[in-house]
Amino acid sequence: MAVPKRKMSRSNTRHRRAQWKASPPDLVPITIDGQRHLVPRNLVRAYQRGLLTPTD
């Protein structure tokens, strides 16, 4: 694991952290009870099994 040799300034730390950005989940269309819903890809199985109910 990389270990810093010197203390990083608060300005540099915050500048580095500010570069991180969340990306929106990719939505995929699924059909439940004849209605088309857009749901996140990782939750498709849960919707198909009835564990989650879509709220569109």
C-alpha positions in Angstrom: 0.0 0.0 0.0 1.3 3.5 -0.9 2.3 5.6 2.1 2.8 9.3 1.7 6.2 10.6 2.5 5.0 14.0 3.5 1.8 15.6 4.9 -0.6 16.6 2.2 -2.0 20.1 2.5 -5.7 20.6 3.2 -6.1 22.5 -0.1 -4.6 19.6 -2.1 -6.6 17.1 -0.2 -9.9 18.9 -0.9 -8.9 19.5 -4.5 -8.3 15.8 -5.0 -11.5 14.8 -3.4 -13.5 17.3 -5.5 -12.7 15.3 -8.7 -14.8 12.4 -7.7 -18.3 12.4 -9.3 -21.1 9.9 -8.9 -22.5 8.5 -12.2 -26.2 7.9 -12.6 -27.3 4.3 -12.7 -28.0 2.9 -16.1 -31.7 2.2 -16.4 -33.0 -0.8 -18.3 -36.6 -1.3 -19.5 -38.5 -4.3 -18.0 -42.1 -5.2 -18.4 -44.1 -6.0 -15.2 -47.8 -6.9 -15.5 -47.9 -5.5 -19.0 -46.4 -2.1 -18.0 -42.9 -1.0 -19.1 -40.7 0.4 -16.3 -37.2 1.7 -16.2 -35.2 0.3 -13.4 -31.5 0.1 -12.4 -29.8 -2.9 -14.0 -28.7 -4.4 -10.6 -32.3 -4.4 -9.3 -34.0 -6.1 -12.3 -34.1 -9.5 -10.6 -35.7 -8.0 -7.5 -38.4 -6.4 -9.5 -39.1 -9.6 -11.5 -39.4 -11.7 -8.4 -41.8 -9.2 -6.8 -39.4 -8.1 -4.0 -39.7 -4.5 -5.1 -42.6 -2.7 -6.6 -41.9 0.0 -9.3 -43.2 3.5 -8.5 -43.5 5.2 -11.9 
